Structure formats: structure tokens, C-alpha cells
Amino acid sequence: MPPVDTGASTGNHRLDASRALSSAPSAPTSASGASVPAPAAERMSPGRPGYVRMRFALFTAGLATFALLYSTQALLPAISDDLHVQADQASWTVSAATAALALAVLPLSALSERFGRRAMMTGSLTVAVALALLVPYAPDLGWLIGLRAVQGAALAGIPASAMAYLSEEVQPKALVGAIGLFVAGNSIGGMSGRILTGWVADGWGWRAALAAVGVMALLCAVAFRLLLPPARHFTPTTVSPRALARTVAGHLADPLLCRLYAIGALFMTVFGAVYTVIGYRLVAEPFGLSQSLIGSIFLIYLVGTVSSAATGKLVGRLGRRGALYVAVTTTAAGLLLSLLDSIAAVLLGLVLITAGFFAGHAAASSAVSRTAKTGRAQAAALYQASYYLGSSAGGALGALAFHAAGWAGVVVLGLVAVTGAAGITLYGTRMAQAERRAEVARRAVRGLPARA
């Protein structure tokens, strides 16, 4: 999600951060979409008190958030074996958390306008960590899914507030560096949490693995609370449900924004399906990998860092739609390659799927803040909601497809999703061409040249 000045974040891409900064207003945006005057007091910047503490505090928050959110994903085969459940049932330990986050991010982004970014992040992280320490003791799958859902809802308060805190407390020229470290925390947390659980589970089981992530998140939460400087420039704003509803309705009535939301959801459906189910494929024959090696597969996430960074140049050369076509093609190629019963082919397929996903997500999400002229916070939060709903749908549907038809079923699901993303992009291309032709015709009628 593109980080914007009110707190909705997609969480994982430097490109999103820089694009959002270039289009965000200089003042914070209230829950109703109105602008709040920028504070006159001097904000944090490199070399000034509190700046280094603030950066590392938000790094630890990002690390804890994404380590917790996907903590069960690499453990699904072990959970299935221990609790005697199928993949489609165990997958809800991931899907419930991401779905709850998707539903909670918009209301929590509004509440942060009233109660403060620091208070929201502290409260959210405290609740999420407390739940993380309880999750390993879940007696059955139902309790595990329920605790994970509440945990996902709690985590929504962090991306809903972190970017708003930065925009209010840090000088504009220092924002890119500050956001970059928070984004790095997101990426490293998502990757390291999966790797940590895989290695611990190999020796002590999945419950010990979840406990290890909980302890790591607890240490991050303590560091966050001790390091984060108090907010000096936050101005509480009355949350108006009617104004919020009007802003959201306006965004949902915008065809371009809706297409971007759908593209983000479809790309995340592919990604969620693949990485939720891949462990089941690799633990079985002909691969027979251990839990620790399956956890290490998530090192491929580093490809996404390179891919998302390169998307800026790709968009500059081919345009947003051209970049989306490249992302769709790359993802589809990776899906087809992963069908081969060769570990090298599967790994290369995952590399292509990961690169294509991050490129598509970066291209779509960075366009949201440029497209929304007002209420950028809500536009960004809606993208994030659709993004995580896509993750939930991908995890649940991918597990069902795997249960019904094996890995081939997951590939078919992924190809349907990327075909949908390609169709939406093609429709947008046709609409843009029609608008340009209409504009040329209007200018011709008025006796004006085709281009101003």
C-alpha cells in the first residue's frame, strides 16, 4: 500500500513510499478528508534530537507487524499434521488474520485521527503481542483461527498510523529515509518471521515456533515503546462517520480507483495462494523437504525488493499499464514453470511469481495516491483493504484448489487471477484511448490543434 500522510500503508515497498510522498499534501489529512494545518514547530530531521530513535522504533514496529501477521504461513503443513486437518482448513490461520486486518484498517485509520498515532500504534502492538503469547496454547484449530483473527485486527492499527506519524513529525526532506527504514522492517519481518518459524518448528514443533515469534515481537514492542519520541505536532480531529462515508463512497465511485483496487486484490490472490500452499507441495514427494528448508524458501522475498525498486524505471519506460502487462506475463510464466517436478524449476517459478507480483503491486498501489485528488488516506486504506482481502481469498481458495486438484489446481487459480488483472488493464487501456480520441475530436470542433 502506498504510504501516505494519514497512515494507510501497504507495507512493503520503497517505490510506494517515494511515489506517495511526491503526491501527498504537505499537511495531514483528517478522517473526513479535510486538510489540517501544518504545525509551525520544527520537525525531526537527521542530526536533530529523536530522529535516529524514531527511525529504529518504527523499524521494530514494522518488523513485529509482518512477522506476526504471517507467522503461521510457513507452518501450515506441521499444523495440519498435528491437528489432523486439511490444507483448506489450516489455511484460515493466515486468511483470518489478513481478512481481519483488511476490515479494520479503515476504521482504525480514522480513530488514529482522534486518539493519536503513537497511542494507536502502542495499543495495537501491545494487543497483538499479548495475543501472540497466547496463540501457541490454542487447544484446537477453531481457537487458533479466532485468536489469529483478533490479532490481525489489532495489527491494522500500525500501518494505519505509522505513515501519518512520520508525515507529522519528520521534515519533508527526511521522509524518504524515515519511511525506507519502516518499509525495510515490514519486508524483513515478513521474511524473517517465516524463516524463524520454519527452523524452530523443525526442532521443537509449530507451537514453539509461534512462541519464538511472539517473544521476538515482544522485544520489538518494548524497544518501540522506549525509543519512539512523543508526538509533538499531532492535532486531534473529530471523526465524522458521515464525512468518512462520503469520502469512501466517492472513491468507490471512481472507475480508475476501483480498477486499481481490483488489480491489487487479484495479484495478491495469486501471491497468497502460492505461498500458503507451497509448503504442502514441497514437504511431499518428489521433494520431501524439511520444515526448516521450506521456511528458507521465503528468502525469495528478497527478489521483491529488487523488483519493486525496478518498477519505477519500468513505469517510466512503458507507462503504468505497460508495467502491469509485464508483471502479468512474468507471474503467469512463473506459475507455468512451477508445474514441473524439479526443485530448480519450482524455485525459478517462485522467483518469477514473486518478481511479477511485487512489480504489479508497486505499479497499482503507487498509482492510487496520484489518482485520488482528495481523501488520500481513505483511498490508500481502501487499496490496503482490497489487497489483504485478496490475500485472504488467495490463501483460502488456493488451499481448496490444492485439496481438490493438487498443485495444478493452484496454478489454474493463479492464471485465472492474473488473466483478470490483464483484462482489467486492457479495459483501462481501451478507455484511455477512447478518451484521447474524444478529446482530439472536441479540440477539432473548436478549431484547436490536437495537442495543446
KAPEQUI-V352378 format. One record per backbone hydrogen bond with DSSP energy under -1.0 kcal/mol. NH is the residue of the N-H (numbers start at 1). CO is the residue of the C=O. E is the energy in kcal/mol with one decimal. If there is no record, write none. Layout:
NH|CO|E, NH|CO|E
//
This chain:
7|4|-1.2, 10|1|-3.7, 17|13|-1.6, 18|14|-2.4, 19|15|-2.5, 20|16|-2.6, 21|17|-2.2, 22|18|-1.7, 24|20|-1.6, 30|34|-3.4, 33|30|-1.9, 36|28|-2.7, 44|169|-3.2, 48|45|-2.4, 51|48|-1.6, 54|50|-2.6, 55|51|-2.2, 56|52|-2.1, 57|53|-2.2, 58|54|-2.3, 59|55|-1.8, 60|56|-2.2, 61|57|-1.8, 62|58|-2.4, 63|59|-2.4, 64|60|-2.4, 65|61|-2.4, 66|62|-1.9, 67|63|-1.6, 68|64|-2.2, 69|65|-2.3, 70|66|-1.3, 71|68|-1.4, 73|70|-1.1, 79|75|-2.6, 80|76|-2.7, 81|77|-2.1, 82|78|-2.4, 83|79|-2.7, 85|80|-1.6, 90|86|-2.5, 91|87|-2.3, 92|89|-1.3, 93|90|-2.1, 94|91|-1.5, 95|91|-2.3, 96|92|-2.2, 98|94|-2.1, 99|95|-2.5, 100|96|-2.1, 101|97|-2.1, 102|98|-2.2, 103|99|-2.0, 104|100|-1.8, 105|101|-1.7, 108|104|-2.3, 109|105|-1.9, 110|106|-1.6, 111|107|-2.3, 112|108|-1.9, 113|110|-1.1, 115|111|-2.6, 116|112|-1.5, 120|116|-1.8, 121|117|-2.7, 122|118|-2.4, 123|119|-2.6, 124|120|-2.7, 125|121|-2.5, 126|122|-2.2, 127|123|-2.3, 128|124|-2.4, 129|125|-2.4, 130|126|-2.3, 131|127|-2.2, 132|128|-1.9, 133|129|-1.7, 135|131|-2.4, 137|134|-2.0, 138|135|-2.0, 144|140|-2.1, 145|141|-2.8, 146|142|-2.3, 147|143|-2.7, 148|144|-2.0, 149|145|-2.2, 150|146|-2.0, 151|147|-2.2, 152|148|-2.4, 153|149|-2.1, 154|150|-2.2, 155|151|-2.3, 157|154|-1.5, 158|155|-1.9, 160|156|-1.2, 161|158|-1.5, 162|158|-2.6, 165|161|-2.5, 166|162|-2.1, 167|163|-2.4, 168|164|-1.7, 169|165|-2.1, 170|166|-2.1, 171|44|-3.1, 174|171|-2.0, 175|172|-1.3, 178|174|-1.8, 179|175|-3.3, 180|176|-2.4, 181|177|-1.5, 182|178|-1.4, 183|179|-2.9, 184|180|-2.2, 185|181|-1.9, 186|182|-1.9, 187|183|-2.4, 188|184|-3.0, 189|185|-2.5, 190|186|-2.5, 191|187|-2.0, 192|188|-3.3, 193|189|-2.2, 195|191|-2.1, 196|192|-3.1, 197|193|-2.1, 198|194|-1.9, 199|195|-2.2, 200|196|-2.6, 201|197|-2.5, 202|198|-1.3, 204|200|-2.9, 205|201|-1.5, 209|205|-1.6, 210|206|-2.2, 211|207|-2.1, 212|208|-2.1, 213|209|-1.9, 214|210|-2.2, 215|211|-2.4, 216|212|-2.3, 217|213|-2.6, 218|214|-2.2, 219|215|-2.3, 220|216|-2.0, 221|217|-2.6, 222|218|-2.4, 223|219|-2.3, 224|220|-2.7, 225|221|-2.4, 226|222|-2.1, 227|223|-2.3, 228|224|-2.6, 237|113|-2.4, 244|240|-2.8, 245|241|-2.6, 246|242|-2.3, 247|243|-2.3, 248|244|-2.6, 249|245|-2.7, 250|246|-2.2, 251|247|-1.9, 252|248|-2.4, 253|249|-1.1, 254|251|-1.3, 258|254|-2.3, 259|255|-2.1, 260|256|-2.2, 261|257|-2.6, 262|258|-2.3, 263|259|-2.5, 264|260|-2.4, 265|261|-2.2, 266|262|-2.5, 267|263|-2.5, 268|264|-2.1, 269|265|-1.7, 270|266|-1.7, 271|267|-2.2, 272|268|-3.1, 273|269|-2.2, 274|270|-2.6, 275|271|-2.3, 276|272|-1.5, 277|273|-1.7, 278|274|-2.1, 280|277|-1.1, 281|277|-1.4, 282|278|-2.4, 283|279|-1.9, 287|284|-1.3, 288|284|-2.8, 289|282|-3.0, 294|290|-2.2, 295|291|-2.2, 296|292|-1.7, 298|295|-1.4, 299|296|-2.1, 300|297|-2.1, 301|298|-1.8, 302|299|-2.1, 303|300|-2.0, 304|301|-1.3, 306|302|-1.3, 307|303|-2.8, 308|304|-2.9, 309|305|-1.6, 310|306|-2.1, 314|310|-1.8, 315|311|-3.1, 316|312|-2.1, 317|313|-1.7, 318|314|-3.1, 319|315|-2.4, 323|319|-2.3, 324|320|-2.0, 325|321|-2.2, 326|322|-2.0, 327|323|-2.3, 328|324|-2.6, 329|325|-2.4, 330|326|-2.5, 331|327|-2.4, 332|328|-2.6, 333|329|-2.3, 334|330|-2.1, 335|331|-2.2, 336|332|-2.2, 337|333|-2.3, 338|334|-1.9, 339|336|-1.2, 340|337|-1.5, 342|340|-1.6, 346|342|-2.7, 347|343|-2.4, 348|344|-2.4, 349|345|-2.5, 350|346|-2.4, 351|347|-2.1, 352|348|-2.3, 353|349|-2.7, 354|350|-2.7, 355|351|-2.6, 356|352|-2.8, 357|353|-2.6, 358|354|-2.4, 359|355|-2.0, 360|356|-2.5, 361|357|-3.1, 362|358|-2.5, 363|359|-2.4, 364|360|-2.3, 365|361|-2.9, 366|362|-2.0, 371|367|-1.9, 372|368|-2.5, 379|375|-2.1, 380|376|-2.6, 381|377|-2.4, 382|378|-2.4, 383|379|-1.7, 384|380|-2.4, 385|381|-2.5, 386|382|-2.5, 387|383|-2.7, 388|384|-2.4, 389|385|-2.1, 390|386|-2.1, 391|387|-1.6, 392|388|-2.3, 393|389|-2.8, 394|390|-2.7, 395|391|-2.4, 396|392|-2.4, 397|393|-3.0, 398|394|-2.4, 399|395|-1.7, 400|396|-1.9, 401|397|-2.8, 402|398|-2.4, 403|399|-2.3, 404|400|-2.0, 405|401|-3.0, 406|402|-2.0, 410|406|-1.1, 411|407|-2.2, 412|408|-2.3, 413|409|-2.2, 414|410|-2.5, 415|411|-2.7, 416|412|-2.4, 417|413|-2.1, 418|414|-2.6, 419|415|-2.1, 420|416|-2.0, 421|417|-2.1, 422|418|-2.4, 423|419|-2.6, 424|420|-2.4, 425|421|-2.1, 426|422|-2.6, 427|423|-2.4, 428|424|-2.3, 429|425|-2.2, 430|426|-2.5, 431|427|-2.5, 432|428|-2.4, 433|429|-2.2, 434|430|-2.4, 435|431|-2.3, 436|432|-2.1, 437|433|-2.3, 438|434|-2.3, 439|435|-2.3, 440|436|-2.4, 441|437|-2.3, 442|438|-2.4, 443|439|-2.3, 444|440|-2.2, 445|441|-2.1, 446|442|-1.5, 447|444|-1.2, 448|443|-3.3
//
